[in-house]
Amino acid sequence: MDLQRILAANIDGRTQNTRYRQSQLQSLQSTLVTHLPEFQDAIRTDSGHTTREVRAEIILALQELRTHYASLSLSKDLEVEYRIARGKDSPDASVGVGIAYIVPTGHTLFFSLISALTAAVAAGNCVVVELPQTTMALPDLLRKVLRDALDHDTFMITSQRPDASFMSKVLLVSQVASDAPTGLLSPASARTVAVVDRTANINEAAQALVAARFALGGRSVYAPDLVLVNEFAMKGFAEAVIQHASRYLAGENGEARNKQWSPRRSGILETIQKDRSARVLVSGSDWGVVEVQDRKSPLLKKKIDEKVLLVHTVTSLDDAIDINFSSTLAATYAFAAPSSAKYLTQFIDADISWVNHVPSHMLIGPALPRNTPYNSQTRYSATTFQRPRPQLIAPPQSSYIAQTILENTDKLKADTLWRKAIAPLPETKQRPGFKIGFFEQGIITGVSLTLVSLIGAVGTLGLPILEAYVEISMIHQSTATRTSLVHQKDQKPTNSIPQTSNGNIRTAEEPDDVSAG
């Protein structure tokens, strides 16, 4: 492999030039458009995708190229370059990482490769693409076309992984499962799970999830591997799924899939038919909808790469969260009312969550690289192929503080800075409230149960118990009153208010001499 050309081009820095990047993207776009009929045939031959799916993949790939090209601006780059010369800070200055090493996924290969390649070129990098030798049509066509379109000094395609010394100098962009510690790594083996709550629009959820699972041969990393359905919505959801899946009985979508690329695999359906823990709701020659009934079934943890939709019943939102608690998901689809969807997406650990819809464009291409900001315009942001290189001319406030303390030329200022440093932090301005802890909650629950029991007893036994309770209370009160009168007679108050013998305050109508009887 002639990698020395790439290393030399990285050193001379030609890819940092804005005009060079623009010319490379222009050449790539015109060359791809020239060979579009060949690309369409190659994609259809290798994947067996429908004409509409092939066109969608090509359109999205060319749109990625156009978006990255539009982001390049010579005037903006010059303004950033000359900030220091004009006495201004340039805290957001950045440069390309140098060399991007791309390992594309086989799923929708055209889009997957072009989306990463154009982002790397727009960011100002040399690019090496790993394409193994195969008998398929698309990889060979990509080798030929890309070599003609791009500069041989800054771009190359290899069929074998270079040695460790070269790989240590590159940014690895892996769209397949990888154990590399760093790089732009897509979670190709991570699962995607959908949750359908009883508050969801059941028909819309079923339609979207069936389309996502069966599109593009069922191989998208964002096709739902498992659909968790609330037990109260399962019957309606199953009926809607069967209705929307019925159009696949004619083999409309994926029947002509090339056996060299992805042979028809009925193994999972055959296994399910023999498995008592699951039952097939509806199926065709190479697709099916399956209800998994056993919570311990390994199907609930399986990554699906064919047109098989697995559904499973859950009792609540918490139940759905607990099922997905063991690993980080590639994505979550939450079909529910906004409040319930918020709860699901907050507590299910997933790289990204979509609520009440399946973004069709995300079914094409690789999974989003982990630990990178989401970009709604492109699969890869050009900034992820760059490294920051800030250039500063004005010292910040922290530098002034450190200089004042270290030089100790102004003790008054130093003391002021010290007092500010140790001053209390501002209040949170949180309203005071009573926090109900574990034990308080237990007490409240106990009291509530006691009251409910008492009310139930009164309602069951009737009014006599209540009357007896009132009579006992009156006797209690009378006894307490007599005890109080005896105590008052012993005290002999001076300005006492006239009272009757039973202790009540005497009114004007009552005589002074009232007998005890």
C-alpha positions in Angstrom: 0.0 0.0 0.0 1.3 3.4 -1.0 0.5 5.3 2.2 3.5 7.6 1.9 1.7 9.9 -0.5 -1.1 10.4 2.1 1.4 11.1 4.9 3.3 13.6 2.7 0.1 15.4 1.7 -0.9 15.6 5.3 2.4 17.3 6.2 2.2 19.9 3.4 -1.3 21.0 4.5 -2.9 21.4 1.1 -6.2 20.1 2.4 -6.6 23.1 4.7 -7.0 25.4 1.7 -10.7 26.3 1.2 -10.5 26.5 -2.5 -8.9 23.0 -2.7 -11.7 21.5 -0.6 -14.3 23.2 -2.8 -12.7 21.9 -6.0 -12.5 18.3 -4.6 -16.2 18.3 -3.7 -17.1 19.8 -7.1 -15.2 17.1 -8.9 -16.7 14.4 -6.7 -20.3 15.6 -7.3 -19.9 15.9 -11.1 -18.3 12.4 -11.4 -21.0 10.8 -9.2 -23.8 12.3 -11.3 -22.1 11.1 -14.5 -22.2 7.5 -13.2 -25.6 7.6 -11.6 -27.2 4.9 -13.9 -24.3 2.6 -13.1 -24.7 3.2 -9.4 -28.4 2.6 -9.5 -27.9 -0.8 -11.2 -25.1 -1.8 -8.8 -27.1 -0.9 -5.7 -30.2 -2.8 -6.9 -28.1 -5.8 -7.9 -26.2 -6.1 -4.6 -29.1 -5.2 -2.2 -32.3 -6.1 -3.9 -33.8 -2.8 -2.8 -36.8 -1.4 -4.6 -36.3 1.4 -7.2 -37.7 3.9 -4.7 -35.3 2.8 -2.0 -32.4 3.1 -4.4 -33.4 6.6 -5.4 -33.8 7.7 -1.8 -30.3 6.5 -1.0 -28.7 8.3 -3.9 -30.7 11.5 -3.3 -29.7 11.6 0.4 -26.1 10.9 -0.4 -25.9 13.8 -2.9 -27.7 16.0 -0.5 -25.0 15.4 2.1 -22.4 16.4 -0.4 -24.2 19.6 -1.3 -24.7 20.5 2.4 -21.0 20.1 3.2 -20.1 22.1 0.1 -22.4 24.9 1.0 -20.8 25.2 4.5 -17.5 26.2 3.0 -16.9 29.9 2.8 -13.6 31.5 1.7 -14.5 34.9 3.2 -15.3 33.4 6.6 -12.2 31.3 6.7 -10.1 34.3 5.8 -11.7 36.3 8.6 -10.9 33.6 11.1 -7.3 33.3 9.7 -6.5 37.0 10.1 -8.1 37.7 13.5 -4.8 37.7 15.3 -3.3 40.1 12.7 -6.2 42.5 13.5 -5.7 42.2 17.2 -8.7 39.9 17.9 -8.9 36.5 19.6 -9.8 33.4 17.6 -11.1 31.0 20.2 -13.0 28.9 17.7 -10.2 28.3 15.2 -9.8 24.7 14.2 -8.0 22.5 11.6 -8.6 19.1 10.2 -7.5 16.1 12.2 -5.1 15.2 9.3 -6.1 11.7 8.0 -9.5 10.1 8.3 -9.6 6.4 7.9 -13.2 5.3 6.9 -14.6 1.8 7.3 -18.1 1.9 5.8 -20.9 -0.4 6.6 -22.3 -2.7 3.9 -25.9 -1.5 4.6 -26.7 1.2 2.0 -23.0 1.4 1.2 -23.3 4.3 -1.3 -24.8 6.7 1.2 -22.7 5.4 4.1 -19.4 6.0 2.3 -20.4 9.3 0.7 -21.7 10.8 3.9 -18.5 10.2 5.8 -16.2 11.0 2.9 -17.7 14.4 2.1 -17.6 15.4 5.8 -14.0 14.5 6.0 -13.0 16.4 2.9 -15.0 19.5 3.9 -13.2 19.5 7.2 -9.8 19.6 5.5 -8.5 16.1 5.7 -6.7 13.4 3.7 -8.9 10.3 3.4 -8.3 6.6 3.3 -11.2 4.2 2.7 -11.2 0.5 3.5 -13.1 -1.5 0.9 -12.4 -5.3 1.0 -12.3 -7.2 -2.2 -15.7 -8.8 -2.9 -17.7 -10.2 -5.8 -20.3 -7.5 -5.5 -20.7 -4.7 -8.1 -21.0 -1.6 -5.9 -17.6 -1.7 -4.2 -15.7 -2.2 -7.5 -17.7 0.7 -9.0 -16.9 3.0 -6.1 -13.2 2.2 -6.4 -13.1 3.2 -10.0 -15.3 6.3 -9.7 -13.8 7.8 -6.5 -10.2 7.3 -7.7 -11.1 9.3 -10.9 -12.9 12.0 -8.9 -10.4 12.8 -6.1 -6.7 13.8 -5.8 -4.5 10.7 -5.6 -2.2 12.4 -3.2 -5.0 13.0 -0.6 -7.3 10.1 -1.2 -6.8 6.4 -1.5 -8.8 3.1 -1.2 -7.3 0.0 0.5 -8.5 -3.5 0.8 -6.4 -4.3 3.9 -6.0 -2.6 7.3 -2.6 -0.8 7.5 -0.2 -1.5 10.3 -0.6 -0.1 13.8 2.0 2.7 13.3 -0.1 4.2 10.5 -3.4 3.7 12.3 -2.0 5.6 15.3 -1.9 8.7 13.1 -5.4 8.6 11.8 -9.0 9.3 13.0 -10.8 6.0 12.7 -14.4 6.3 11.3 -15.9 2.9 11.8 -19.5 2.2 10.8 -19.2 -1.5 11.7 -18.8 -3.1 15.1 -15.4 -2.0 16.5 -13.5 -2.4 19.8 -11.3 0.6 19.1 -10.9 2.9 22.1 -11.3 6.1 20.2 -12.6 7.5 16.9 -16.0 8.2 15.3 -17.5 4.8 16.2 -21.1 3.9 15.2 -22.8 1.3 17.5 -23.6 -1.1 14.7 -24.4 -4.0 17.1 -26.5 -1.9 19.5 -30.3 -2.6 19.5 -33.2 -0.3 18.7 -36.3 -0.6 20.8 -39.8 0.9 20.4 -42.3 1.4 23.2 -46.0 1.8 22.4 -48.0 3.1 25.3 -51.8 2.9 25.6 -51.9 6.7 25.2 -50.4 6.4 21.7 -52.1 6.6 18.4 -52.0 2.8 17.9 -52.6 2.7 14.2 -50.0 5.3 13.4 -47.5 3.5 15.6 -48.1 0.2 13.9 -47.8 1.7 10.4 -44.5 3.5 11.2 -42.9 0.5 12.9 -43.9 -2.0 10.3 -42.5 0.2 7.5 -39.3 0.7 9.5 -38.7 -3.0 10.1 -39.5 -4.1 6.6 -37.8 -1.3 4.6 -34.4 -1.8 3.0 -34.4 -5.6 3.7 -34.8 -5.1 7.4 -31.0 -4.4 7.8 -31.1 -0.8 9.1 -29.5 -0.4 12.5 -32.5 1.9 13.4 -35.1 -0.7 12.4 -36.9 -1.7 15.6 -35.5 -4.9 17.0 -38.2 -5.1 19.6 -41.5 -3.4 20.1 -42.8 -3.2 23.7 -46.6 -2.7 23.8 -48.7 -1.9 26.8 -50.9 -4.9 27.7 -54.1 -2.8 27.3 -53.1 -1.8 23.7 -51.7 -5.1 22.5 -54.9 -6.4 20.9 -55.4 -3.2 18.9 -51.7 -3.0 18.0 -51.5 -6.6 16.8 -54.5 -6.1 14.6 -53.1 -2.9 13.1 -49.7 -4.5 12.5 -51.3 -7.5 10.7 -53.2 -5.0 8.5 -50.2 -2.9 7.6 -48.0 -6.0 7.1 -50.4 -7.7 4.8 -49.2 -5.9 1.7 -45.9 -7.7 2.0 -47.7 -11.0 1.3 -47.1 -10.3 -2.4 -43.4 -10.0 -1.9 -43.4 -6.3 -2.9 -40.4 -5.1 -0.9 -37.2 -7.1 -0.9 -38.3 -10.3 -2.7 -35.6 -10.0 -5.3 -32.8 -9.6 -2.8 -29.5 -10.8 -4.2 -28.4 -14.1 -2.5 -24.7 -13.2 -2.7 -25.3 -10.2 -0.5 -28.0 -11.3 1.9 -29.5 -14.7 1.2 -33.1 -15.3 2.2 -33.0 -16.3 5.9 -35.9 -18.0 7.3 -33.9 -19.5 10.2 -35.3 -17.1 12.8 -38.9 -17.8 11.7 -38.2 -21.6 11.7 -36.7 -21.3 15.2 -39.7 -19.3 16.4 -42.2 -21.8 15.0 -40.5 -24.5 17.1 -40.3 -22.2 20.2 -43.1 -22.3 22.7 -42.1 -18.9 24.1 -43.2 -17.1 20.9 -45.9 -17.3 18.3 -46.1 -16.0 14.7 -48.9 -13.5 14.2 -48.5 -13.2 10.4 -45.7 -14.1 8.0 -44.6 -14.3 4.4 -41.8 -16.1 2.6 -39.0 -14.1 4.2 -40.8 -11.8 6.7 -43.0 -12.1 9.8 -44.5 -10.5 12.8 -43.8 -12.5 16.0 -45.2 -12.1 19.6 -42.6 -13.1 22.2 -44.5 -14.3 25.2 -41.7 -15.4 27.6 -39.8 -12.6 29.3 -36.7 -14.8 29.5 -36.6 -15.5 25.8 -33.2 -14.7 24.2 -35.2 -13.0 21.3 -35.7 -10.0 23.6 -32.0 -9.3 23.5 -31.3 -10.2 19.9 -30.2 -7.8 17.2 -32.4 -8.5 14.2 -31.1 -8.0 10.6 -34.0 -9.4 8.6 -37.6 -8.5 8.1 -39.0 -9.9 11.3 -40.9 -7.7 13.8 -40.8 -8.8 17.4 -43.5 -7.6 19.8 -43.8 -8.1 23.5 -46.3 -7.1 26.2 -45.4 -4.8 29.1 -47.5 -3.8 32.1 -46.4 -0.2 32.5 -43.9 2.4 31.5 -41.6 1.3 34.3 -41.8 -2.3 33.1 -40.6 -1.1 29.6 -37.8 0.8 31.2 -36.7 -2.1 33.3 -36.5 -4.4 30.3 -34.0 -2.0 28.6 -31.9 -1.4 31.7 -29.0 -3.7 30.9 -27.3 -1.9 27.9 -27.2 1.4 26.0 -29.5 1.3 23.0 -28.8 2.7 19.6 -32.2 4.4 19.6 -35.6 4.4 21.2 -39.0 5.1 19.6 -41.5 6.3 22.1 -45.1 6.2 20.9 -47.1 7.8 23.7 -48.6 11.0 25.1 -45.9 13.7 25.5 -45.7 13.3 29.3 -45.3 9.6 29.1 -42.9 9.9 26.2 -40.8 12.3 28.3 -40.7 9.7 31.1 -39.6 6.9 28.7 -36.9 8.9 26.9 -35.5 10.2 30.2 -35.0 6.8 31.8 -34.3 4.5 28.8 -30.6 4.7 28.1 -30.3 5.3 24.3 -28.0 7.3 22.1 -31.0 9.0 20.6 -34.8 9.0 21.0 -37.6 9.8 18.6 -41.1 10.5 19.8 -44.3 9.5 17.9 -42.4 9.1 14.6 -39.8 7.1 12.7 -37.4 9.4 10.7 -37.3 7.5 7.4 -34.0 9.0 6.3 -32.2 7.6 9.4 -33.0 4.0 8.2 -30.5 4.7 5.4 -26.8 4.7 6.3 -24.9 4.0 9.5 -25.8 4.7 13.1 -24.8 8.1 14.4 -21.3 8.0 15.9 -21.5 7.9 19.7 -20.6 10.8 21.9 -21.0 13.4 19.2 -23.6 16.2 18.9 -26.6 15.5 16.8 -26.7 17.2 13.4 -30.1 17.3 11.7 -28.7 18.2 8.3 -26.0 15.6 7.8 -25.1 12.2 9.3 -21.6 13.5 10.1 -20.8 17.0 11.2 -17.6 18.4 9.6 -16.5 19.6 13.1 -16.2 16.0 14.3 -13.4 15.7 11.7 -11.5 18.7 13.1 -9.5 19.5 16.2 -9.7 22.9 18.0 -6.7 25.2 17.7 -7.6 28.5 19.4 -5.4 31.6 18.9 -5.6 34.2 21.7 -4.1 37.7 21.9 -5.9 39.2 24.9 -5.2 37.8 28.4 -8.4 36.6 30.1 -9.7 37.7 33.5 -8.3 34.6 35.1 -4.8 35.6 34.0 -5.2 39.0 35.7 -6.3 37.3 39.0 -3.3 34.9 39.0 -0.9 37.7 38.2 -2.2 39.9 41.0 -1.9 37.1 43.6 1.5 35.9 42.5 3.2 39.3 42.1 1.7 40.5 45.4 2.2 44.2 44.3 -1.2 45.3 45.4 -2.2 43.7 48.7 -5.6 45.5 48.8 -6.6 43.9 45.5 -5.2 40.6 46.5 -7.3 40.6 49.7 -10.4 41.7 47.7 -9.9 38.7 45.3 -9.5 36.4 48.3 -12.8 37.6 49.9 -14.6 37.2 46.6 -13.3 33.7 46.3 -14.4 32.5 49.7 -17.8 34.3 49.6 -20.9 32.0 49.8 -22.5 31.0 46.6 -25.8 32.6 45.7 -29.0 31.1 47.0 -30.9 28.8 44.7 -34.1 30.7 45.4 -35.9 27.5 45.6 -39.3 27.8 47.4 -39.4 26.1 50.8 -41.3 22.9 50.9 -41.8 19.8 52.9 -40.0 16.8 51.6 -41.8 13.5 52.1 -39.2 10.8 52.7 -39.5 7.1 53.0 -40.6 6.9 56.6 -43.0 9.9 56.2 -44.6 8.1 53.2 -45.0 5.0 55.3 -46.8 6.9 58.1 -49.1 8.6 55.6 -49.9 5.2 54.0 -50.6 3.6 57.4 -52.9 6.4 58.5 -54.7 6.3 55.1 -55.3 2.6 55.4 -56.6 3.0 59.0 -59.1 5.7 57.9 -60.3 3.6 55.0 -60.8 0.6 57.3 -62.7 2.8 59.8 -65.0 4.3 57.1 -65.6 0.8 55.7 -66.5 -0.5 59.1 -68.9 2.3 59.8 -70.5 1.8 56.4 -70.9 -1.9 57.0 -72.2 -2.0 60.6 -74.4 1.0 60.2 -75.4 3.9 62.3 -75.5 2.2 65.8 -71.8 2.1 66.0 -71.6 5.8 65.2 -74.3 6.6 67.8 -72.4 4.6 70.4 -69.2 6.4 69.6 -71.0 9.8 70.0 -72.5 8.7 73.4 -69.1 7.6 74.7 -67.6 10.9 73.6 -70.3 12.8 75.5 -69.7 10.8 78.7 -66.0 11.4 78.4 -66.7 15.2 78.0 -69.1 15.2 81.0 -66.6 13.5 83.3 -63.9 16.0 82.3 -66.3 18.9 83.1 -67.1 17.6 86.6 -63.5 17.2 87.4 -62.9 20.8 86.3 -65.7 22.1 88.6 -64.3 20.4 91.7 -61.0 22.0 91.0 -62.5 25.5 90.5 -64.4 25.3 93.9 -61.2 24.6 95.7 -59.5 27.6 94.0 -62.4 30.1 94.9 -61.8 32.6 92.2 -62.4 36.3 93.0 -64.2 37.7 89.9 -65.7 34.5 88.8 -68.5 34.3 86.3 -71.7 32.9 87.7 -72.2 29.3 86.6 -74.9 26.7 86.9 -74.4 23.6 88.8 -73.5 21.6 85.7 -70.6 24.0 84.9 -72.2 25.9 82.1 -72.1 29.7 82.0 -75.2 31.1 83.5 -77.4 33.4 81.3 -79.6 36.2 82.5 -82.7 34.0 82.3 -81.3 31.4 84.7 -81.8 32.0 88.5 -78.9 32.0 90.9 -80.4 29.2 93.0 -80.4 26.1 90.8 -80.6 22.7 92.4 -78.2 20.0 91.6 -81.0 17.6 90.8 
